[in-house]
Amino acid sequence: MRYKKMKTFPFILIFMFTTVLYAQTDELEKGVVDINLNKQTDNITVLMAASSTMSQGLTVKWPDKSPKHFWVEGFNDINQSLEWKVNVKKSGRFHVDVLLSAKPQEQFEIQVLNNGSNLLFTSSIDGWDKIDGGMISLSKGENIIRLIKKTNKSNVSVKSLELIEEDELRDYRKRVEQFKVSTDRFAGTGYGLMFQYGPWAYPQKGEERKTMDEMARDFDINKFVAMVKETGASYVIWSLTWWDYKLMMPSKSVDRIIGNSERTSSENFIGKLAHELKANDIRFMLYYHLGHASHMGGKTDWWQAQQWPEEFAATGSGQRDVFFANWMAVIKEIGENLGEDLDGWFFDDGLVYYPAPFEKMGLAARAGNSNRLISYNPWICADYTEFQDVYFGEGSHGEVRAGSAPIGGNGVFKSGPHKGLLQHSMFIMEGDWGIHKPNQEIETKISKEDALKWLNSAKERNVPLSFNLLMWEDGGVAASSVEILKELKNKVLKKE
């Protein structure tokens, strides 16, 4: 896989700062414009809605829910607007994508107040989408970009505008095409298993649990692989981190960042597990949580080391260079360690990353395997980047949705908010994603009938399903959940 060096962006947009106010007034509320230059964001300039100058009634969703930044909501009146002030060193035309949620046929206009340039666009689906707004012209010097509604069909939420200079657009699209890897093999896998298992797990009974190294030493990998084969699953998604930021493998990067090795194990359990699964023709992928540990108030030594900007949750802005440098160091090291045994990454909390240098991050994520699949969780939003391959699919069951591939298709979305990604779904079979508290019980919550219905529908369109199982410290799982999976193997896979 070849990657072209990014060009230096010829139109430098200079950002200007004012104060963020959430009080309701008759005047436009002053916002912060924070434009990350293209060297950091794949040649795309992102104008965050929360960093705009907002009309009365527009508010940021959950502005105190750090480190997550959501969007601006309450855009329900044609008299409201969002404005961004930008300086451009040279006049030019810019392509605009708009990340927003609306009902179908809601009409919008983007205006450049100083030169009269404007464009009209219309929403086409119910919910979040990344809409191709068209081209606008920006003049040399100061520009004011305004977003308004032309109709009042729905209460709209806005995440951002994404601008890219017209002459850069073709090269950007070529780089995206070169970055993508084939999803055909994953599309044909049918279903796999997911485990949010790690040093946060507990035994079936009692509060005393093993150390991370004891867990790595005592876990019966051969028994686990035999169980996976018994279910008919063709791949495993395993949590590198989740309820706590602890890795059951060595990592010099993690140890260096926090100054100790208390969050890594001495034994490479993940490496051994991946290798044994691959030896049995079972693909292996990793789920990765950023480690902000909301249930711990984000006060862990790991998260403090990321130097996360306090203003990000409220404005979508702030200096995050330390965070991204740390992220790429860790992900690259893990990828090089596991090599061809690691087939994919599932990165949770895409709204914490965005806006981000996704192209550069993708190169780090592919270290050790140039064909490794990449996915960022958009939650309910549209995709945050084209530099990925697979739809995360949290909480879905492979249902037909906007843009889904047709029966007999390759599983890739043909249109809509996830266009170009392989549709994929991950969902819990029991009451939680993982065992993370003492005496936590496992009770199967889905039926064989539902599981068969979901799988039969998804397989017709080559959409893989990931069944998440709870697992106790010793590797024990619920027999009732395994029986459902064996039923899938007997009734669906035997037809092939």
GILIN-V536466 format. One record per pair of residues at least 4 apart in sequence whose C-alpha atoms are under 7 Angstrom apart, sorted by the first residue. I is the first residue (numbers start at 1). GAP is how many residues later the second one is. If there is no record, write none. Layout:
i: <I:I>
gap: <GAP:GAP>
This chain:
i: <1:2:3:3:4:9:9:11:11:11:12:12:13:13:13:14:14:14:15:15:15:15:16:17:17:18:18:18:19:19:19:20:20:20:21:21:22:24:24:25:26:27:27:28:28:28:28:29:29:29:29:30:30:31:31:31:31:32:32:33:33:33:33:34:34:34:35:35:35:36:36:36:36:37:37:38:38:38:38:39:40:40:41:41:41:41:41:42:42:42:43:44:44:44:45:45:45:46:46:46:46:46:47:47:47:48:48:48:48:48:49:49:49:49:49:50:50:50:50:50:50:51:51:52:52:52:53:53:53:54:54:54:54:55:55:55:57:58:58:58:58:59:59:59:60:60:60:60:61:61:61:61:63:63:64:64:65:66:67:67:67:68:68:68:69:69:69:69:69:69:70:71:71:71:72:72:72:73:73:73:74:74:74:75:75:75:75:76:76:76:76:77:78:78:78:78:78:80:81:81:81:82:82:82:83:83:83:83:84:84:84:85:85:85:85:86:86:86:87:87:87:88:88:88:88:89:89:90:90:91:91:91:92:92:92:93:93:93:93:93:93:94:94:94:94:94:94:94:95:95:95:95:95:95:95:96:96:96:96:96:96:96:96:97:97:97:97:97:97:97:98:98:98:98:98:98:98:99:99:99:99:99:99:99:100:100:100:100:100:100:101:101:101:101:101:101:102:102:102:102:102:102:102:102:102:103:103:103:103:103:103:104:104:104:104:105:105:105:106:106:106:106:107:107:107:107:107:107:108:108:108:108:108:108:109:109:109:109:109:109:109:109:110:110:110:110:110:110:110:111:111:111:111:111:111:111:112:112:112:112:112:112:112:113:113:114:114:115:117:117:118:119:119:119:121:128:128:128:129:129:129:130:130:138:139:164:164:165:168:169:170:171:172:173:174:175:176:176:176:179:180:180:181:181:183:183:184:184:185:187:187:187:187:187:188:189:189:190:190:190:191:191:191:191:191:192:192:192:192:192:192:192:193:193:193:193:193:193:193:194:194:194:194:194:194:194:195:195:195:195:195:195:195:196:196:196:196:196:197:197:197:197:199:199:200:200:200:201:201:201:201:202:202:202:202:202:202:202:202:203:203:203:203:204:204:204:205:206:206:207:210:210:211:212:212:212:213:213:213:213:214:215:216:216:216:219:219:220:221:221:222:223:224:224:225:225:226:227:228:228:229:230:231:231:231:231:232:232:234:234:235:235:235:236:236:236:237:237:237:237:238:238:238:239:239:239:240:240:240:240:241:241:241:241:241:242:242:243:243:244:244:245:245:246:246:247:247:247:248:248:248:248:248:249:249:249:249:249:249:249:250:250:250:250:250:251:251:252:253:253:253:254:254:255:255:255:256:257:258:258:258:268:269:270:271:271:272:273:274:274:274:274:275:275:276:277:277:277:277:278:278:278:278:283:284:284:284:285:285:285:285:286:286:286:287:287:287:288:288:288:289:289:291:291:292:292:293:293:294:298:299:299:300:301:302:306:306:307:307:308:308:309:309:309:311:311:311:312:312:312:320:321:322:323:324:325:326:327:328:328:328:329:330:331:331:331:332:332:332:332:333:334:335:335:335:335:335:336:336:338:339:339:340:340:343:343:344:344:344:345:345:345:346:346:346:346:347:347:347:348:348:349:349:350:350:350:350:351:354:357:358:358:358:359:359:360:361:362:362:363:366:366:373:373:374:374:374:375:375:375:375:375:376:377:378:378:378:379:382:382:383:383:389:389:390:390:390:390:391:391:391:391:391:392:392:393:393:393:394:394:394:395:395:395:396:396:396:397:397:397:397:397:398:398:398:398:398:398:399:400:402:403:403:403:403:403:404:404:404:405:405:405:405:405:405:405:406:407:407:408:408:409:409:410:410:411:411:411:411:411:412:412:412:412:413:413:413:413:413:413:414:414:415:423:424:424:424:425:425:425:426:426:426:426:427:427:427:428:428:428:428:428:429:429:429:429:429:429:430:430:430:430:430:430:431:431:433:433:434:434:435:435:435:435:442:442:444:444:446:447:448:448:449:450:451:452:452:453:454:455:456:458:458:458:459:470:471:471:471:472:472:478:479:480:481:482:483:484:485:486:487:488:488:489:489:490>
gap: <369:176:172:175:171:29:34:77:78:79:76:77:73:74:75:72:73:74:18:19:20:71:17:15:16:12:13:14:11:12:13:10:11:12:8:9:37:32:33:31:30:28:29:25:26:27:28:24:25:26:27:23:24:20:21:22:23:19:20:18:19:51:52:13:17:283:10:11:12:4:5:9:10:4:8:4:5:6:7:4:316:317:4:314:315:316:317:315:316:317:121:118:119:120:117:118:119:114:115:116:117:309:113:114:115:4:111:112:113:268:22:23:109:110:111:10:21:22:264:265:266:264:265:30:31:32:29:30:31:4:27:28:29:25:26:27:17:14:15:16:17:13:14:15:11:12:13:254:9:10:11:12:250:251:249:250:248:247:245:246:285:245:283:284:243:244:245:247:282:283:281:86:87:88:85:86:87:83:84:85:81:82:83:5:80:81:82:76:78:79:80:75:70:71:72:73:74:68:65:66:67:64:65:66:61:62:63:64:60:61:62:57:58:59:60:56:57:58:54:55:56:51:52:53:54:51:52:49:50:47:48:49:45:46:47:42:43:44:45:72:73:41:42:43:69:70:71:72:39:40:41:68:69:70:71:36:37:38:39:65:66:67:68:33:34:35:36:64:65:66:32:33:34:35:62:63:64:30:31:32:59:60:61:62:28:29:30:57:58:59:26:27:28:55:56:57:4:21:24:25:26:52:53:54:55:20:22:23:24:50:51:19:20:21:22:17:18:19:16:17:45:47:14:15:16:42:43:44:12:13:14:40:41:42:9:10:11:12:38:39:40:41:8:9:10:35:36:37:38:5:6:7:8:34:35:36:4:5:6:31:32:33:34:31:32:29:30:24:19:20:18:15:16:17:12:253:254:289:253:287:288:252:287:5:4:4:5:4:4:4:4:4:4:4:4:4:4:210:211:208:208:209:190:208:4:239:4:226:4:223:224:275:276:277:274:45:275:269:274:275:42:43:273:274:275:41:42:43:44:273:274:275:40:42:43:44:273:274:275:42:43:44:272:273:274:275:42:43:44:239:273:274:275:42:43:46:237:238:4:42:237:274:13:47:43:44:236:234:235:271:272:5:7:233:234:235:236:270:271:6:269:270:271:235:236:268:234:232:233:231:4:5:4:4:36:53:4:52:53:54:4:4:32:51:53:255:256:4:4:52:4:4:4:251:4:52:4:4:4:5:4:256:251:254:255:258:254:257:48:49:47:48:49:47:48:49:47:48:49:50:47:48:49:47:48:49:7:46:47:48:4:5:6:47:48:46:47:50:193:47:49:18:46:17:18:16:17:18:16:17:20:21:22:15:16:17:18:19:20:21:14:15:16:17:18:4:13:4:4:76:77:4:76:4:5:6:4:48:43:44:47:4:4:4:4:67:4:4:4:10:67:68:4:66:4:4:5:6:7:4:5:6:63:60:57:58:59:57:58:59:60:58:59:60:58:59:60:58:59:60:58:59:11:12:6:11:4:5:4:5:4:5:4:4:4:16:17:15:16:12:15:9:10:11:4:6:7:4:5:6:4:4:4:4:4:4:4:4:4:33:36:4:4:4:33:34:4:32:33:35:4:4:4:30:31:32:33:31:32:4:29:30:28:29:29:30:28:29:30:28:29:30:28:29:30:46:28:29:30:28:29:28:29:4:26:27:28:27:30:4:4:27:29:4:28:4:4:4:25:4:4:6:16:17:14:15:16:13:14:15:16:17:16:15:4:5:6:15:35:36:34:35:32:33:31:32:33:34:27:30:31:32:33:32:33:31:32:33:31:32:33:30:31:32:29:30:31:28:29:30:57:68:26:27:56:60:65:67:59:4:14:10:11:12:13:16:8:9:10:4:5:6:7:8:9:56:55:53:54:52:53:52:53:51:52:11:12:50:51:52:8:9:10:11:5:6:7:8:9:10:5:6:4:40:39:40:41:39:40:41:39:40:41:42:39:40:41:4:5:39:40:41:15:16:17:38:39:40:12:13:14:15:39:40:12:14:35:37:36:37:5:35:36:37:28:36:36:37:4:4:4:36:4:4:4:4:36:4:4:4:4:4:5:6:4:7:4:5:6:4:5:4:4:4:4:4:4:4:4:4:4:4:5:4:5:4>
